[in-house]
Amino acid sequence: MGAIRRPLIGVTSSRRRGRVMWWFNRIALCRAGARARRLCAREPASLDDVRGFVIGGGDDIDATLYGGKIEPAIRIDRERDALELDLLNYAADRGLPVLGICRGAQMINVFLGGVLHESIYTAYPDLPRLHSPLPSKTIEVEQNSGLFRLLKIRRGRVNALHHQSISVLGAGLKVVARDQFGIVQAIERPGQPFLMGVQWHPEYLVFSRSHQRLFDGLVEAARQTQGRDEGRS
C-alpha cells in the first residue's frame, strides 16, 4: 500500500476580506504536512476529499444566533455564519477534526448551543484595549487537556484580535485556557478525536513551535481520518 496523501484541510474565510489570514493558515497547514482549500460563502467548493477544517477568524458572529442583540456598529457576515454552521454539522456527522481560530472558536461554541459576550469591553469593564497580531496576553493552560498535550506549555503569550468572547459553554465543551483577565482563550470537547477552539491567531505566531503544533495536531487527526476512509474504499 502506498503512502497516504497529504490530507486536504478546508479553511473558512471572508469572501470580501481575510486573504492575509488565509495565506498564513495555508502556510501553517503546509508546514504541518497538509494541503489547504479556501472555503467562502457563495463560492461552491467540493468537500468530498476534505478531511478536516480550520474555522478561521474574521467578522463578529450574528448575535441573534445565540439570543443576543446586534450592535449597529459591528460588522457581521450572515452568509459566512450559515456556511460555517453547515460545515460544523458536516464535520460532526463524519467525524472530521476541526480547529476553530478566534471567531472559529466562538462559532464552535454557538454551534453547540453556547452563548457569547457580544463585547469583551462590556463584559470586562477594566480590560485594556489590546488589539495586535503580536503576543500581548498571557494564557494559563489546563494541564489535563488536549491543548496542553499539543502546546506543551502551562503558560504562554498569545495575540489579541477579538471583540467577542465565549460566555456560556456549548454542550460538552470544556474551558482549557484563560488569559490574565479571565477571558476564555481555548475550548475543547473531550471524548472527540479533535474539536478544539483557540481565541487567538496561532497562524500569525509563525516563529512559535508551540502554536504550530495546533496545526500539526489537526493534520495528524486528518491523516487518521483519511486512512480510515481510504481503508474502506
C-alpha positions as CSV (number, residue, x, y, z in Angstrom):
1,M,0.0,0.0,0.0
2,G,1.4,3.4,-0.9
3,A,1.9,6.3,1.4
4,I,-1.2,8.3,2.5
5,R,-1.5,11.5,0.5
6,R,-1.2,14.9,2.2
7,P,-4.6,15.5,3.7
8,L,-6.8,18.3,2.5
9,I,-8.0,20.8,5.1
10,G,-10.8,23.3,4.3
11,V,-10.2,26.8,5.7
12,T,-13.1,29.2,6.1
13,S,-12.6,32.8,5.2
14,S,-14.5,36.0,4.5
15,R,-15.4,36.3,0.8
16,R,-14.5,40.0,0.7
17,R,-11.6,40.1,3.2
18,G,-9.4,37.8,5.0
19,R,-6.8,36.9,2.4
20,V,-3.9,37.6,4.7
21,M,-5.4,35.2,7.3
22,W,-6.0,32.6,4.6
23,W,-2.4,32.7,3.5
24,F,-1.0,32.4,7.0
25,N,-3.3,29.5,7.7
26,R,-2.3,27.9,4.4
27,I,1.4,28.2,5.2
28,A,0.9,26.8,8.7
29,L,-1.0,23.8,7.3
30,C,1.7,23.3,4.6
31,R,4.3,23.2,7.4
32,A,2.2,20.6,9.1
33,G,2.1,18.4,6.0
34,A,-1.3,19.2,4.6
35,R,-2.9,20.9,1.6
36,A,-5.5,23.7,2.1
37,R,-8.7,24.8,0.3
38,R,-10.3,28.2,0.9
39,L,-14.0,28.0,1.7
40,C,-16.1,31.1,1.3
41,A,-19.8,31.8,1.1
42,R,-21.2,32.0,-2.4
43,E,-18.1,30.2,-3.8
44,P,-19.1,26.5,-4.1
45,A,-16.3,24.0,-3.4
46,S,-16.3,20.2,-3.2
47,L,-16.0,18.7,0.3
48,D,-15.6,15.1,-0.9
49,D,-11.9,15.0,-0.3
50,V,-11.7,17.4,2.7
51,R,-10.5,15.5,5.8
52,G,-10.6,18.4,8.3
53,F,-11.4,22.0,8.8
54,V,-10.0,25.3,10.2
55,I,-12.9,27.6,11.0
56,G,-11.0,30.8,10.6
57,G,-11.0,34.3,12.1
58,G,-12.9,37.4,10.8
59,D,-16.0,39.4,11.4
60,D,-18.1,39.0,14.6
61,I,-20.9,36.4,14.7
62,D,-24.5,37.5,14.3
63,A,-25.7,37.8,17.9
64,T,-29.2,36.6,17.1
65,L,-27.8,33.1,16.6
66,Y,-27.3,32.9,20.4
67,G,-30.1,35.1,21.7
68,G,-28.2,38.4,21.8
69,K,-28.7,41.8,20.2
70,I,-26.9,43.1,17.2
71,E,-24.7,46.1,17.9
72,P,-25.2,48.6,14.9
73,A,-21.5,49.4,14.6
74,I,-20.3,45.8,14.5
75,R,-19.6,44.2,11.1
76,I,-21.2,40.7,10.6
77,D,-21.4,38.3,7.7
78,R,-24.6,36.2,8.0
79,E,-23.8,34.1,4.9
80,R,-20.4,33.1,6.4
81,D,-22.2,32.3,9.7
82,A,-24.5,29.9,7.8
83,L,-21.7,28.3,5.9
84,E,-19.7,27.6,9.0
85,L,-22.6,26.2,10.9
86,D,-23.2,23.9,7.9
87,L,-19.6,22.8,7.8
88,L,-19.5,22.1,11.6
89,N,-22.6,19.9,11.1
90,Y,-20.9,18.2,8.2
91,A,-17.8,17.6,10.2
92,A,-19.8,16.2,13.2
93,D,-21.7,13.8,11.0
94,R,-18.5,12.4,9.5
95,G,-16.1,12.6,12.5
96,L,-13.8,15.1,10.9
97,P,-11.3,17.1,13.0
98,V,-11.9,20.9,13.5
99,L,-9.7,23.7,14.7
100,G,-11.5,27.0,15.4
101,I,-9.5,30.1,15.4
102,C,-10.7,33.3,17.1
103,R,-14.3,33.7,15.6
104,G,-14.0,30.0,14.8
105,A,-13.7,29.1,18.4
106,Q,-16.8,31.2,19.1
107,M,-18.6,29.6,16.2
108,I,-17.9,26.1,17.6
109,N,-19.4,27.3,20.9
110,V,-22.5,28.7,19.2
111,F,-22.9,25.6,17.1
112,L,-23.1,23.5,20.3
113,G,-25.7,25.9,21.9
114,G,-23.4,28.2,23.7
115,V,-23.6,32.0,24.3
116,L,-21.0,34.7,23.6
117,H,-20.2,38.0,25.2
118,E,-21.2,40.5,22.5
119,S,-18.4,42.8,23.6
120,I,-15.5,41.9,25.8
121,Y,-15.2,45.5,26.8
122,T,-18.7,45.5,28.2
123,A,-18.3,42.1,29.9
124,Y,-14.9,43.1,31.3
125,P,-15.1,46.8,32.0
126,D,-11.4,47.1,33.2
127,L,-10.0,45.3,30.2
128,P,-7.3,47.3,28.4
129,R,-7.7,47.9,24.7
130,L,-5.4,45.3,23.4
131,H,-5.5,44.7,19.6
132,S,-2.4,43.3,18.0
133,P,-1.2,40.2,16.0
134,L,1.8,40.2,18.2
135,P,1.8,38.4,21.6
136,S,0.1,40.8,24.1
137,K,-1.7,38.5,26.5
138,T,-0.6,35.7,28.9
139,I,-2.7,32.5,29.0
140,E,-2.8,29.7,31.5
141,V,-3.4,26.2,30.0
142,E,-5.1,23.4,31.9
143,Q,-2.6,20.7,32.3
144,N,-5.1,17.8,31.9
145,S,-6.2,18.8,28.4
146,G,-5.6,18.1,24.8
147,L,-4.4,21.7,24.3
148,F,-1.6,21.2,26.9
149,R,-0.5,17.9,25.2
150,L,-0.2,19.9,21.9
151,L,1.3,23.2,23.1
152,K,3.5,21.5,25.8
153,I,3.3,24.7,27.9
154,R,1.4,25.7,31.1
155,R,1.7,29.4,30.4
156,G,2.3,31.3,27.2
157,R,1.9,34.5,25.3
158,V,-0.7,35.0,22.6
159,N,-2.1,37.8,20.4
160,A,-5.4,39.5,20.8
161,L,-7.6,40.4,17.8
162,H,-11.1,39.7,19.1
163,H,-14.2,41.7,20.1
164,Q,-16.4,38.9,21.3
165,S,-15.6,36.0,23.6
166,I,-17.2,32.9,25.0
167,S,-19.7,33.4,27.9
168,V,-21.7,30.2,28.4
169,L,-20.2,27.0,27.1
170,G,-21.9,24.8,24.5
171,A,-22.8,21.2,25.1
172,G,-19.8,19.0,26.0
173,L,-17.2,21.8,25.8
174,K,-14.6,22.4,28.4
175,V,-12.5,25.6,29.0
176,V,-8.8,24.7,28.8
177,A,-7.2,28.1,28.8
178,R,-7.9,31.6,30.1
179,D,-5.9,34.8,30.0
180,Q,-4.9,37.0,32.9
181,F,-8.2,38.9,32.7
182,G,-10.3,35.7,33.0
183,I,-11.4,35.6,29.3
184,V,-11.9,32.2,27.8
185,Q,-9.0,31.6,25.5
186,A,-9.4,28.0,24.5
187,I,-12.1,25.3,24.5
188,E,-12.2,21.6,23.5
189,R,-14.7,18.8,23.6
190,P,-13.3,15.8,25.5
191,G,-14.1,12.4,24.0
192,Q,-13.9,13.6,20.4
193,P,-10.8,12.9,18.3
194,F,-10.2,16.7,17.6
195,L,-12.6,19.5,18.3
196,M,-10.7,22.5,19.6
197,G,-11.0,26.3,19.5
198,V,-8.5,29.0,20.4
199,Q,-9.3,32.6,20.8
200,W,-6.0,33.8,19.5
201,H,-4.5,33.6,16.0
202,P,-1.8,30.9,16.0
203,E,-1.2,31.3,12.3
204,Y,0.4,34.7,12.9
205,L,2.8,33.3,15.5
206,V,5.0,31.8,12.8
207,F,8.1,31.6,15.0
208,S,6.4,29.7,17.8
209,R,6.9,25.9,17.7
210,S,4.2,25.5,20.4
211,H,1.5,27.2,18.3
212,Q,2.5,25.4,15.1
213,R,1.7,22.2,17.0
214,L,-2.0,23.2,16.9
215,F,-1.9,22.7,13.1
216,D,0.3,19.6,13.5
217,G,-2.4,18.1,15.8
218,L,-5.2,18.9,13.4
219,V,-3.3,17.4,10.4
220,E,-2.4,14.3,12.3
221,A,-6.1,13.8,13.2
222,A,-7.0,14.4,9.5
223,R,-4.4,11.8,8.4
224,Q,-6.1,9.2,10.7
225,T,-9.5,10.1,9.1
226,Q,-8.1,9.9,5.6
227,G,-6.5,6.5,6.4
228,R,-9.8,5.3,7.8
229,D,-11.7,6.4,4.7
230,E,-9.2,5.0,2.3
231,G,-9.2,1.7,4.1
232,R,-12.9,1.4,3.5
233,S,-12.6,2.1,-0.3
